[in-house]
Amino acid sequence: MAAAATLLIVIAIAPAAFAVTYKVGDSSQWATGADYTTWVIGKTFRVGDTLEFKYGSTHSVDVVDKAGYDG
């Protein structure tokens, strides 16, 4: 019974141990004109991976409600 519980714990935490953080666009960051089609070549994304979107100071993020988004 203890062996089964240990196995379940290992199975549950194993994906997190192998998770990868990707900086989208690498040095180009998240920017207009970046070639993300080329950037994605050779990458395999898996459950548990993190996609990190970095952008320069000329970008902004606005919070909008549904009506603002739809407009």
PQR file with spaces between the fields and no chain letter, atoms N, CA, C, O and H, PARSE charges and radii, in Angstrom:
ATOM       1  N    MET     1       0.827   -1.190    0.000 -0.4000 1.5000
ATOM       2  CA   MET     1       0.000    0.000    0.000 -0.0000 2.0000
ATOM       3  C    MET     1       0.874    1.257    0.000  0.5500 1.7000
ATOM       4  O    MET     1       0.571    2.217   -0.709 -0.5500 1.4000
ATOM       5  N    ALA     2       1.951    1.263    0.784 -0.4000 1.5000
ATOM       6  CA   ALA     2       2.849    2.418    0.841 -0.0000 2.0000
ATOM       7  C    ALA     2       3.559    2.617   -0.490  0.5500 1.7000
ATOM       8  O    ALA     2       3.797    3.751   -0.906 -0.5500 1.4000
ATOM       9  H    ALA     2       2.197    0.484    1.360  0.4000 1.0000
ATOM      10  N    ALA     3       3.895    1.527   -1.154 -0.4000 1.5000
ATOM      11  CA   ALA     3       4.567    1.626   -2.452 -0.0000 2.0000
ATOM      12  C    ALA     3       3.642    2.265   -3.483  0.5500 1.7000
ATOM      13  O    ALA     3       4.090    3.061   -4.309 -0.5500 1.4000
ATOM      14  H    ALA     3       3.702    0.606   -0.817  0.4000 1.0000
ATOM      15  N    ALA     4       2.370    1.926   -3.439 -0.4000 1.5000
ATOM      16  CA   ALA     4       1.397    2.502   -4.376 -0.0000 2.0000
ATOM      17  C    ALA     4       1.238    3.994   -4.121  0.5500 1.7000
ATOM      18  O    ALA     4       1.161    4.779   -5.066 -0.5500 1.4000
ATOM      19  H    ALA     4       2.007    1.280   -2.768  0.4000 1.0000
ATOM      20  N    ALA     5       1.190    4.392   -2.854 -0.4000 1.5000
ATOM      21  CA   ALA     5       1.067    5.808   -2.514 -0.0000 2.0000
ATOM      22  C    ALA     5       2.303    6.572   -2.956  0.5500 1.7000
ATOM      23  O    ALA     5       2.189    7.684   -3.471 -0.5500 1.4000
ATOM      24  H    ALA     5       1.253    3.755   -2.087  0.4000 1.0000
ATOM      25  N    THR     6       3.469    5.999   -2.765 -0.4000 1.5000
ATOM      26  CA   THR     6       4.713    6.641   -3.194 -0.0000 2.0000
ATOM      27  C    THR     6       4.735    6.801   -4.707  0.5500 1.7000
ATOM      28  O    THR     6       5.137    7.848   -5.215 -0.5500 1.4000
ATOM      29  H    THR     6       3.561    5.096   -2.347  0.4000 1.0000
ATOM      30  N    LEU     7       4.309    5.778   -5.423 -0.4000 1.5000
ATOM      31  CA   LEU     7       4.261    5.841   -6.881 -0.0000 2.0000
ATOM      32  C    LEU     7       3.319    6.947   -7.347  0.5500 1.7000
ATOM      33  O    LEU     7       3.644    7.683   -8.278 -0.5500 1.4000
ATOM      34  H    LEU     7       3.983    4.928   -5.010  0.4000 1.0000
ATOM      35  N    LEU     8       2.171    7.069   -6.719 -0.4000 1.5000
ATOM      36  CA   LEU     8       1.222    8.127   -7.090 -0.0000 2.0000
ATOM      37  C    LEU     8       1.814    9.508   -6.857  0.5500 1.7000
ATOM      38  O    LEU     8       1.596   10.412   -7.663 -0.5500 1.4000
ATOM      39  H    LEU     8       1.906    6.471   -5.963  0.4000 1.0000
ATOM      40  N    ILE     9       2.550    9.686   -5.786 -0.4000 1.5000
ATOM      41  CA   ILE     9       3.189   10.979   -5.502 -0.0000 2.0000
ATOM      42  C    ILE     9       4.232   11.300   -6.562  0.5500 1.7000
ATOM      43  O    ILE     9       4.298   12.428   -7.051 -0.5500 1.4000
ATOM      44  H    ILE     9       2.727    8.951   -5.131  0.4000 1.0000
ATOM      45  N    VAL    10       5.045   10.318   -6.916 -0.4000 1.5000
ATOM      46  CA   VAL    10       6.076   10.514   -7.939 -0.0000 2.0000
ATOM      47  C    VAL    10       5.438   10.867   -9.278  0.5500 1.7000
ATOM      48  O    VAL    10       5.913   11.764   -9.974 -0.5500 1.4000
ATOM      49  H    VAL    10       4.992    9.401   -6.519  0.4000 1.0000
ATOM      50  N    ILE    11       4.386   10.180   -9.634 -0.4000 1.5000
ATOM      51  CA   ILE    11       3.696   10.453  -10.909 -0.0000 2.0000
ATOM      52  C    ILE    11       3.103   11.861  -10.900  0.5500 1.7000
ATOM      53  O    ILE    11       3.098   12.540  -11.927 -0.5500 1.4000
ATOM      54  H    ILE    11       4.000    9.451   -9.069  0.4000 1.0000
ATOM      55  N    ALA    12       2.610   12.296   -9.754 -0.4000 1.5000
ATOM      56  CA   ALA    12       1.988   13.618   -9.665 -0.0000 2.0000
ATOM      57  C    ALA    12       2.999   14.751   -9.772  0.5500 1.7000
ATOM      58  O    ALA    12       2.695   15.791  -10.356 -0.5500 1.4000
ATOM      59  H    ALA    12       2.614   11.744   -8.920  0.4000 1.0000
ATOM      60  N    ILE    13       4.205   14.567   -9.216 -0.4000 1.5000
ATOM      61  CA   ILE    13       5.173   15.666   -9.213 -0.0000 2.0000
ATOM      62  C    ILE    13       6.171   15.615  -10.362  0.5500 1.7000
ATOM      63  O    ILE    13       6.861   16.602  -10.615 -0.5500 1.4000
ATOM      64  H    ILE    13       4.452   13.722   -8.742  0.4000 1.0000
ATOM      65  N    ALA    14       6.261   14.508  -11.052 -0.4000 1.5000
ATOM      66  CA   ALA    14       7.250   14.367  -12.129 -0.0000 2.0000
ATOM      67  C    ALA    14       7.087   15.410  -13.228  0.5500 1.7000
ATOM      68  O    ALA    14       8.093   15.983  -13.645 -0.5500 1.4000
ATOM      69  H    ALA    14       5.701   13.706  -10.846  0.4000 1.0000
ATOM      70  N    PRO    15       5.863   15.697  -13.732 -0.5600 1.5000
ATOM      71  CA   PRO    15       5.754   16.701  -14.796  0.2800 2.0000
ATOM      72  C    PRO    15       6.294   18.066  -14.373  0.5500 1.7000
ATOM      73  O    PRO    15       6.916   18.752  -15.184 -0.5500 1.4000
ATOM      74  N    ALA    16       6.076   18.469  -13.143 -0.4000 1.5000
ATOM      75  CA   ALA    16       6.563   19.765  -12.670 -0.0000 2.0000
ATOM      76  C    ALA    16       8.083   19.800  -12.636  0.5500 1.7000
ATOM      77  O    ALA    16       8.683   20.852  -12.858 -0.5500 1.4000
ATOM      78  H    ALA    16       5.571   17.912  -12.485  0.4000 1.0000
ATOM      79  N    ALA    17       8.704   18.680  -12.366 -0.4000 1.5000
ATOM      80  CA   ALA    17      10.163   18.620  -12.300 -0.0000 2.0000
ATOM      81  C    ALA    17      10.796   18.816  -13.672  0.5500 1.7000
ATOM      82  O    ALA    17      11.940   19.261  -13.770 -0.5500 1.4000
ATOM      83  H    ALA    17       8.217   17.825  -12.186  0.4000 1.0000
ATOM      84  N    PHE    18      10.063   18.487  -14.730 -0.4000 1.5000
ATOM      85  CA   PHE    18      10.591   18.595  -16.081 -0.0000 2.0000
ATOM      86  C    PHE    18      10.016   19.787  -16.843  0.5500 1.7000
ATOM      87  O    PHE    18      10.275   19.937  -18.037 -0.5500 1.4000
ATOM      88  H    PHE    18       9.134   18.125  -14.651  0.4000 1.0000
ATOM      89  N    ALA    19       9.249   20.629  -16.175 -0.4000 1.5000
ATOM      90  CA   ALA    19       8.640   21.783  -16.830 -0.0000 2.0000
ATOM      91  C    ALA    19       9.718   22.762  -17.289  0.5500 1.7000
ATOM      92  O    ALA    19      10.762   22.904  -16.652 -0.5500 1.4000
ATOM      93  H    ALA    19       9.039   20.507  -15.205  0.4000 1.0000
ATOM      94  N    VAL    20       9.448   23.425  -18.392 -0.4000 1.5000
ATOM      95  CA   VAL    20      10.378   24.376  -18.988 -0.0000 2.0000
ATOM      96  C    VAL    20       9.701   25.745  -19.050  0.5500 1.7000
ATOM      97  O    VAL    20       8.503   25.837  -19.318 -0.5500 1.4000
ATOM      98  H    VAL    20       8.601   23.310  -18.910  0.4000 1.0000
ATOM      99  N    THR    21      10.465   26.798  -18.803 -0.4000 1.5000
ATOM     100  CA   THR    21       9.964   28.155  -18.988 -0.0000 2.0000
ATOM     101  C    THR    21      10.527   28.697  -20.290  0.5500 1.7000
ATOM     102  O    THR    21      11.743   28.747  -20.477 -0.5500 1.4000
ATOM     103  H    THR    21      11.438   26.722  -18.585  0.4000 1.0000
ATOM     104  N    TYR    22       9.648   29.099  -21.180 -0.4000 1.5000
ATOM     105  CA   TYR    22      10.042   29.665  -22.468 -0.0000 2.0000
ATOM     106  C    TYR    22       9.784   31.159  -22.455  0.5500 1.7000
ATOM     107  O    TYR    22       8.693   31.597  -22.090 -0.5500 1.4000
ATOM     108  H    TYR    22       8.660   29.058  -21.028  0.4000 1.0000
ATOM     109  N    LYS    23      10.772   31.943  -22.846 -0.4000 1.5000
ATOM     110  CA   LYS    23      10.592   33.380  -23.035 -0.0000 2.0000
ATOM     111  C    LYS    23      10.180   33.571  -24.487  0.5500 1.7000
ATOM     112  O    LYS    23      10.992   33.412  -25.399 -0.5500 1.4000
ATOM     113  H    LYS    23      11.658   31.587  -23.142  0.4000 1.0000
ATOM     114  N    VAL    24       8.913   33.911  -24.695 -0.4000 1.5000
ATOM     115  CA   VAL    24       8.373   34.002  -26.048 -0.0000 2.0000
ATOM     116  C    VAL    24       9.158   35.031  -26.851  0.5500 1.7000
ATOM     117  O    VAL    24       9.260   36.194  -26.459 -0.5500 1.4000
ATOM     118  H    VAL    24       8.253   34.039  -23.954  0.4000 1.0000
ATOM     119  N    GLY    25       9.709   34.595  -27.974 -0.4000 1.5000
ATOM     120  CA   GLY    25      10.493   35.454  -28.848 -0.0000 2.0000
ATOM     121  C    GLY    25      11.950   35.570  -28.451  0.5500 1.7000
ATOM     122  O    GLY    25      12.725   36.222  -29.151 -0.5500 1.4000
ATOM     123  H    GLY    25       9.627   33.651  -28.293  0.4000 1.0000
ATOM     124  N    ASP    26      12.347   34.949  -27.336 -0.4000 1.5000
ATOM     125  CA   ASP    26      13.719   35.040  -26.820 -0.0000 2.0000
ATOM     126  C    ASP    26      14.172   36.499  -26.762  0.5500 1.7000
ATOM     127  O    ASP    26      13.515   37.305  -26.104 -0.5500 1.4000
ATOM     128  H    ASP    26      11.718   34.420  -26.767  0.4000 1.0000
ATOM     129  N    SER    27      15.260   36.863  -27.419 -0.4000 1.5000
ATOM     130  CA   SER    27      15.778   38.233  -27.320 -0.0000 2.0000
ATOM     131  C    SER    27      14.888   39.247  -28.042  0.5500 1.7000
ATOM     132  O    SER    27      14.960   40.441  -27.752 -0.5500 1.4000
ATOM     133  H    SER    27      15.794   36.208  -27.954  0.4000 1.0000
ATOM     134  N    SER    28      14.044   38.787  -28.984 -0.4000 1.5000
ATOM     135  CA   SER    28      13.119   39.700  -29.674 -0.0000 2.0000
ATOM     136  C    SER    28      11.946   40.079  -28.789  0.5500 1.7000
ATOM     137  O    SER    28      11.257   41.066  -29.046 -0.5500 1.4000
ATOM     138  H    SER    28      13.986   37.817  -29.220  0.4000 1.0000
ATOM     139  N    GLN    29      11.724   39.303  -27.759 -0.4000 1.5000
ATOM     140  CA   GLN    29      10.616   39.478  -26.824 -0.0000 2.0000
ATOM     141  C    GLN    29       9.270   39.408  -27.545  0.5500 1.7000
ATOM     142  O    GLN    29       9.186   38.943  -28.682 -0.5500 1.4000
ATOM     143  H    GLN    29      12.283   38.501  -27.550  0.4000 1.0000
ATOM     144  N    TRP    30       8.237   39.870  -26.879 -0.4000 1.5000
ATOM     145  CA   TRP    30       6.886   39.898  -27.434 -0.0000 2.0000
ATOM     146  C    TRP    30       6.736   41.256  -28.108  0.5500 1.7000
ATOM     147  O    TRP    30       6.416   42.247  -27.450 -0.5500 1.4000
ATOM     148  H    TRP    30       8.305   40.248  -25.956  0.4000 1.0000
ATOM     149  N    ALA    31       6.965   41.304  -29.417 -0.4000 1.5000
ATOM     150  CA   ALA    31       7.011   42.576  -30.117 -0.0000 2.0000
ATOM     151  C    ALA    31       6.414   42.460  -31.509  0.5500 1.7000
ATOM     152  O    ALA    31       6.404   41.386  -32.111 -0.5500 1.4000
ATOM     153  H    ALA    31       7.225   40.499  -29.951  0.4000 1.0000
ATOM     154  N    THR    32       5.925   43.566  -32.000 -0.4000 1.5000
ATOM     155  CA   THR    32       5.424   43.637  -33.360 -0.0000 2.0000
ATOM     156  C    THR    32       6.567   43.326  -34.330  0.5500 1.7000
ATOM     157  O    THR    32       7.671   43.854  -34.198 -0.5500 1.4000
ATOM     158  H    THR    32       5.933   44.438  -31.510  0.4000 1.0000
ATOM     159  N    GLY    33       6.289   42.479  -35.282 -0.4000 1.5000
ATOM     160  CA   GLY    33       7.285   42.159  -36.290 -0.0000 2.0000
ATOM     161  C    GLY    33       8.191   40.986  -35.943  0.5500 1.7000
ATOM     162  O    GLY    33       8.982   40.559  -36.784 -0.5500 1.4000
ATOM     163  H    GLY    33       5.392   42.050  -35.389  0.4000 1.0000
ATOM     164  N    ALA    34       8.100   40.455  -34.733 -0.4000 1.5000
ATOM     165  CA   ALA    34       8.924   39.294  -34.371 -0.0000 2.0000
ATOM     166  C    ALA    34       8.419   38.070  -35.135  0.5500 1.7000
ATOM     167  O    ALA    34       7.222   37.950  -35.396 -0.5500 1.4000
ATOM     168  H    ALA    34       7.458   40.802  -34.049  0.4000 1.0000
ATOM     169  N    ASP    35       9.311   37.182  -35.485 -0.4000 1.5000
ATOM     170  CA   ASP    35       8.966   35.997  -36.261 -0.0000 2.0000
ATOM     171  C    ASP    35       8.752   34.808  -35.320  0.5500 1.7000
ATOM     172  O    ASP    35       9.683   34.052  -35.040 -0.5500 1.4000
ATOM     173  H    ASP    35      10.284   37.280  -35.273  0.4000 1.0000
ATOM     174  N    TYR    36       7.541   34.656  -34.847 -0.4000 1.5000
ATOM     175  CA   TYR    36       7.240   33.583  -33.891 -0.0000 2.0000
ATOM     176  C    TYR    36       7.127   32.229  -34.568  0.5500 1.7000
ATOM     177  O    TYR    36       7.281   31.197  -33.914 -0.5500 1.4000
ATOM     178  H    TYR    36       6.785   35.270  -35.074  0.4000 1.0000
ATOM     179  N    THR    37       6.861   32.217  -35.865 -0.4000 1.5000
ATOM     180  CA   THR    37       6.821   30.948  -36.595 -0.0000 2.0000
ATOM     181  C    THR    37       8.199   30.303  -36.577  0.5500 1.7000
ATOM     182  O    THR    37       8.316   29.092  -36.390 -0.5500 1.4000
ATOM     183  H    THR    37       6.736   33.055  -36.396  0.4000 1.0000
ATOM     184  N    THR    38       9.228   31.092  -36.768 -0.4000 1.5000
ATOM     185  CA   THR    38      10.593   30.578  -36.701 -0.0000 2.0000
ATOM     186  C    THR    38      10.974   30.273  -35.259  0.5500 1.7000
ATOM     187  O    THR    38      11.634   29.269  -34.990 -0.5500 1.4000
ATOM     188  H    THR    38       9.133   32.076  -36.920  0.4000 1.0000
ATOM     189  N    TRP    39      10.566   31.124  -34.338 -0.4000 1.5000
ATOM     190  CA   TRP    39      10.903   30.938  -32.926 -0.0000 2.0000
ATOM     191  C    TRP    39      10.404   29.593  -32.391  0.5500 1.7000
ATOM     192  O    TRP    39      11.084   28.958  -31.586 -0.5500 1.4000
ATOM     193  H    TRP    39      10.030   31.940  -34.556  0.4000 1.0000
ATOM     194  N    VAL    40       9.242   29.166  -32.825 -0.4000 1.5000
ATOM     195  CA   VAL    40       8.630   27.942  -32.291 -0.0000 2.0000
ATOM     196  C    VAL    40       9.256   26.660  -32.839  0.5500 1.7000
ATOM     197  O    VAL    40       9.060   25.588  -32.265 -0.5500 1.4000
ATOM     198  H    VAL    40       8.690   29.682  -33.479  0.4000 1.0000
ATOM     199  N    ILE    41      10.005   26.751  -33.939 -0.4000 1.5000
ATOM     200  CA   ILE    41      10.614   25.561  -34.557 -0.0000 2.0000
ATOM     201  C    ILE    41      11.551   24.879  -33.549  0.5500 1.7000
ATOM     202  O    ILE    41      12.401   25.519  -32.931 -0.5500 1.4000
ATOM     203  H    ILE    41      10.165   27.621  -34.405  0.4000 1.0000
ATOM     204  N    GLY    42      11.370   23.581  -33.408 -0.4000 1.5000
ATOM     205  CA   GLY    42      12.222   22.787  -32.528 -0.0000 2.0000
ATOM     206  C    GLY    42      11.767   22.760  -31.075  0.5500 1.7000
ATOM     207  O    GLY    42      12.380   22.089  -30.246 -0.5500 1.4000
ATOM     208  H    GLY    42      10.679   23.061  -33.910  0.4000 1.0000
ATOM     209  N    LYS    43      10.697   23.484  -30.759 -0.4000 1.5000
ATOM     210  CA   LYS    43      10.199   23.490  -29.381 -0.0000 2.0000
ATOM     211  C    LYS    43       8.993   22.572  -29.275  0.5500 1.7000
ATOM     212  O    LYS    43       8.139   22.545  -30.160 -0.5500 1.4000
ATOM     213  H    LYS    43      10.199   24.030  -31.433  0.4000 1.0000
ATOM     214  N    THR    44       8.934   21.837  -28.205 -0.4000 1.5000
ATOM     215  CA   THR    44       7.780   20.999  -27.910 -0.0000 2.0000
ATOM     216  C    THR    44       7.232   21.450  -26.565  0.5500 1.7000
ATOM     217  O    THR    44       7.897   21.308  -25.539 -0.5500 1.4000
ATOM     218  H    THR    44       9.628   21.860  -27.485  0.4000 1.0000
ATOM     219  N    PHE    45       6.039   21.986  -26.571 -0.4000 1.5000
ATOM     220  CA   PHE    45       5.418   22.478  -25.347 -0.0000 2.0000
ATOM     221  C    PHE    45       4.619   21.362  -24.701  0.5500 1.7000
ATOM     222  O    PHE    45       3.915   20.606  -25.371 -0.5500 1.4000
ATOM     223  H    PHE    45       5.499   22.102  -27.405  0.4000 1.0000
ATOM     224  N    ARG    46       4.743   21.275  -23.382 -0.4000 1.5000
ATOM     225  CA   ARG    46       4.056   20.222  -22.627 -0.0000 2.0000
ATOM     226  C    ARG    46       3.267   20.837  -21.479  0.5500 1.7000
ATOM     227  O    ARG    46       3.523   21.966  -21.062 -0.5500 1.4000
ATOM     228  H    ARG    46       5.315   21.889  -22.838  0.4000 1.0000
ATOM     229  N    VAL    47       2.313   20.079  -20.984 -0.4000 1.5000
ATOM     230  CA   VAL    47       1.556   20.512  -19.815 -0.0000 2.0000
ATOM     231  C    VAL    47       2.538   20.792  -18.683  0.5500 1.7000
ATOM     232  O    VAL    47       3.417   19.979  -18.400 -0.5500 1.4000
ATOM     233  H    VAL    47       2.105   19.162  -21.323  0.4000 1.0000
ATOM     234  N    GLY    48       2.385   21.935  -18.046 -0.4000 1.5000
ATOM     235  CA   GLY    48       3.278   22.311  -16.961 -0.0000 2.0000
ATOM     236  C    GLY    48       4.331   23.325  -17.381  0.5500 1.7000
ATOM     237  O    GLY    48       4.922   23.989  -16.529 -0.5500 1.4000
ATOM     238  H    GLY    48       1.671   22.596  -18.276  0.4000 1.0000
ATOM     239  N    ASP    49       4.577   23.456  -18.694 -0.4000 1.5000
ATOM     240  CA   ASP    49       5.519   24.461  -19.179 -0.0000 2.0000
ATOM     241  C    ASP    49       4.929   25.854  -18.959  0.5500 1.7000
ATOM     242  O    ASP    49       3.717   26.014  -18.816 -0.5500 1.4000
ATOM     243  H    ASP    49       4.097   22.917  -19.386  0.4000 1.0000
ATOM     244  N    THR    50       5.805   26.852  -18.935 -0.4000 1.5000
ATOM     245  CA   THR    50       5.389   28.238  -18.757 -0.0000 2.0000
ATOM     246  C    THR    50       5.832   29.043  -19.963  0.5500 1.7000
ATOM     247  O    THR    50       6.982   28.953  -20.392 -0.5500 1.4000
ATOM     248  H    THR    50       6.790   26.721  -19.051  0.4000 1.0000
ATOM     249  N    LEU    51       4.913   29.835  -20.510 -0.4000 1.5000
ATOM     250  CA   LEU    51       5.244   30.776  -21.580 -0.0000 2.0000
ATOM     251  C    LEU    51       5.291   32.154  -20.945  0.5500 1.7000
ATOM     252  O    LEU    51       4.303   32.634  -20.390 -0.5500 1.4000
ATOM     253  H    LEU    51       3.978   29.909  -20.161  0.4000 1.0000
ATOM     254  N    GLU    52       6.452   32.780  -21.036 -0.4000 1.5000
ATOM     255  CA   GLU    52       6.671   34.087  -20.413 -0.0000 2.0000
ATOM     256  C    GLU    52       6.691   35.149  -21.510  0.5500 1.7000
ATOM     257  O    GLU    52       7.517   35.095  -22.421 -0.5500 1.4000
ATOM     258  H    GLU    52       7.255   32.390  -21.487  0.4000 1.0000
ATOM     259  N    PHE    53       5.777   36.112  -21.416 -0.4000 1.5000
ATOM     260  CA   PHE    53       5.680   37.175  -22.409 -0.0000 2.0000
ATOM     261  C    PHE    53       6.333   38.433  -21.845  0.5500 1.7000
ATOM     262  O    PHE    53       5.795   39.065  -20.936 -0.5500 1.4000
ATOM     263  H    PHE    53       5.106   36.156  -20.676  0.4000 1.0000
ATOM     264  N    LYS    54       7.493   38.791  -22.387 -0.4000 1.5000
ATOM     265  CA   LYS    54       8.201   40.009  -21.989 -0.0000 2.0000
ATOM     266  C    LYS    54       8.039   41.023  -23.104  0.5500 1.7000
ATOM     267  O    LYS    54       8.096   40.678  -24.285 -0.5500 1.4000
ATOM     268  H    LYS    54       7.930   38.277  -23.126  0.4000 1.0000
ATOM     269  N    TYR    55       7.839   42.267  -22.726 -0.4000 1.5000
ATOM     270  CA   TYR    55       7.682   43.298  -23.736 -0.0000 2.0000
ATOM     271  C    TYR    55       8.328   44.588  -23.253  0.5500 1.7000
ATOM     272  O    TYR    55       8.497   44.809  -22.054 -0.5500 1.4000
ATOM     273  H    TYR    55       7.793   42.547  -21.767  0.4000 1.0000
ATOM     274  N    GLY    56       8.680   45.424  -24.203 -0.4000 1.5000
ATOM     275  CA   GLY    56       9.376   46.672  -23.896 -0.0000 2.0000
ATOM     276  C    GLY    56       8.464   47.732  -23.301  0.5500 1.7000
ATOM     277  O    GLY    56       7.257   47.529  -23.168 -0.5500 1.4000
ATOM     278  H    GLY    56       8.542   45.244  -25.177  0.4000 1.0000
ATOM     279  N    SER    57       9.048   48.846  -22.953 -0.4000 1.5000
ATOM     280  CA   SER    57       8.321   49.911  -22.265 -0.0000 2.0000
ATOM     281  C    SER    57       7.317   50.626  -23.166  0.5500 1.7000
ATOM     282  O    SER    57       6.474   51.370  -22.662 -0.5500 1.4000
ATOM     283  H    SER    57      10.028   49.011  -23.061  0.4000 1.0000
ATOM     284  N    THR    58       7.380   50.425  -24.476 -0.4000 1.5000
ATOM     285  CA   THR    58       6.426   51.082  -25.368 -0.0000 2.0000
ATOM     286  C    THR    58       5.087   50.356  -25.412  0.5500 1.7000
ATOM     287  O    THR    58       4.131   50.866  -25.997 -0.5500 1.4000
ATOM     288  H    THR    58       8.064   49.822  -24.886  0.4000 1.0000
ATOM     289  N    HIS    59       5.005   49.190  -24.812 -0.4000 1.5000
ATOM     290  CA   HIS    59       3.757   48.430  -24.767 -0.0000 2.0000
ATOM     291  C    HIS    59       3.008   48.751  -23.487  0.5500 1.7000
ATOM     292  O    HIS    59       3.600   49.156  -22.487 -0.5500 1.4000
ATOM     293  H    HIS    59       5.782   48.777  -24.337  0.4000 1.0000
ATOM     294  N    SER    60       1.712   48.567  -23.535 -0.4000 1.5000
ATOM     295  CA   SER    60       0.912   48.741  -22.326 -0.0000 2.0000
ATOM     296  C    SER    60      -0.145   47.638  -22.282  0.5500 1.7000
ATOM     297  O    SER    60      -0.459   47.012  -23.294 -0.5500 1.4000
ATOM     298  H    SER    60       1.231   48.238  -24.348  0.4000 1.0000
ATOM     299  N    VAL    61      -0.667   47.426  -21.117 -0.4000 1.5000
ATOM     300  CA   VAL    61      -1.731   46.452  -20.928 -0.0000 2.0000
ATOM     301  C    VAL    61      -2.900   47.193  -20.334  0.5500 1.7000
ATOM     302  O    VAL    61      -2.758   47.874  -19.318 -0.5500 1.4000
ATOM     303  H    VAL    61      -0.411   47.934  -20.295  0.4000 1.0000
ATOM     304  N    ASP    62      -4.043   47.070  -20.949 -0.4000 1.5000
ATOM     305  CA   ASP    62      -5.251   47.735  -20.460 -0.0000 2.0000
ATOM     306  C    ASP    62      -6.247   46.686  -20.016  0.5500 1.7000
ATOM     307  O    ASP    62      -6.415   45.655  -20.668 -0.5500 1.4000
ATOM     308  H    ASP    62      -4.159   46.517  -21.774  0.4000 1.0000
ATOM     309  N    VAL    63      -6.904   46.953  -18.906 -0.4000 1.5000
ATOM     310  CA   VAL    63      -7.959   46.084  -18.415 -0.0000 2.0000
ATOM     311  C    VAL    63      -9.265   46.624  -18.964  0.5500 1.7000
ATOM     312  O    VAL    63      -9.593   47.797  -18.782 -0.5500 1.4000
ATOM     313  H    VAL    63      -6.768   47.791  -18.377  0.4000 1.0000
ATOM     314  N    VAL    64     -10.011   45.752  -19.642 -0.4000 1.5000
ATOM     315  CA   VAL    64     -11.298   46.165  -20.204 -0.0000 2.0000
ATOM     316  C    VAL    64     -12.353   45.140  -19.835  0.5500 1.7000
ATOM     317  O    VAL    64     -12.048   43.976  -19.575 -0.5500 1.4000
ATOM     318  H    VAL    64      -9.745   44.799  -19.790  0.4000 1.0000
ATOM     319  N    ASP    65     -13.592   45.589  -19.818 -0.4000 1.5000
ATOM     320  CA   ASP    65     -14.698   44.660  -19.589 -0.0000 2.0000
ATOM     321  C    ASP    65     -15.122   44.076  -20.946  0.5500 1.7000
ATOM     322  O    ASP    65     -14.524   44.399  -21.973 -0.5500 1.4000
ATOM     323  H    ASP    65     -13.840   46.534  -20.030  0.4000 1.0000
ATOM     324  N    LYS    66     -16.135   43.233  -20.949 -0.4000 1.5000
ATOM     325  CA   LYS    66     -16.563   42.584  -22.186 -0.0000 2.0000
ATOM     326  C    LYS    66     -16.988   43.594  -23.237  0.5500 1.7000
ATOM     327  O    LYS    66     -16.653   43.446  -24.412 -0.5500 1.4000
ATOM     328  H    LYS    66     -16.620   42.971  -20.115  0.4000 1.0000
ATOM     329  N    ALA    67     -17.721   44.615  -22.825 -0.4000 1.5000
ATOM     330  CA   ALA    67     -18.181   45.628  -23.786 -0.0000 2.0000
ATOM     331  C    ALA    67     -16.997   46.357  -24.414  0.5500 1.7000
ATOM     332  O    ALA    67     -17.004   46.627  -25.615 -0.5500 1.4000
ATOM     333  H    ALA    67     -17.993   44.735  -21.870  0.4000 1.0000
ATOM     334  N    GLY    68     -15.995   46.674  -23.624 -0.4000 1.5000
ATOM     335  CA   GLY    68     -14.796   47.336  -24.148 -0.0000 2.0000
ATOM     336  C    GLY    68     -14.046   46.439  -25.105  0.5500 1.7000
ATOM     337  O    GLY    68     -13.561   46.896  -26.140 -0.5500 1.4000
ATOM     338  H    GLY    68     -15.990   46.455  -22.648  0.4000 1.0000
ATOM     339  N    TYR    69     -13.945   45.153  -24.765 -0.4000 1.5000
ATOM     340  CA   TYR    69     -13.268   44.194  -25.642 -0.0000 2.0000
ATOM     341  C    TYR    69     -14.022   44.047  -26.952  0.5500 1.7000
ATOM     342  O    TYR    69     -13.432   44.076  -28.032 -0.5500 1.4000
ATOM     343  H    TYR    69     -14.339   44.782  -23.924  0.4000 1.0000
ATOM     344  N    ASP    70     -15.334   43.889  -26.842 -0.4000 1.5000
ATOM     345  CA   ASP    70     -16.159   43.720  -28.045 -0.0000 2.0000
ATOM     346  C    ASP    70     -16.132   44.964  -28.929  0.5500 1.7000
ATOM     347  O    ASP    70     -16.306   44.874  -30.144 -0.5500 1.4000
ATOM     348  H    ASP    70     -15.813   43.865  -25.965  0.4000 1.0000
ATOM     349  N    GLY    71     -15.909   46.140  -28.301 -0.4000 1.5000
ATOM     350  CA   GLY    71     -15.906   47.403  -29.057 -0.0000 2.0000
ATOM     351  C    GLY    71     -14.604   47.597  -29.743  0.5500 1.7000
ATOM     352  O    GLY    71     -14.411   48.602  -30.428 -0.5500 1.4000
ATOM     353  H    GLY    71     -15.768   46.212  -27.314  0.4000 1.0000
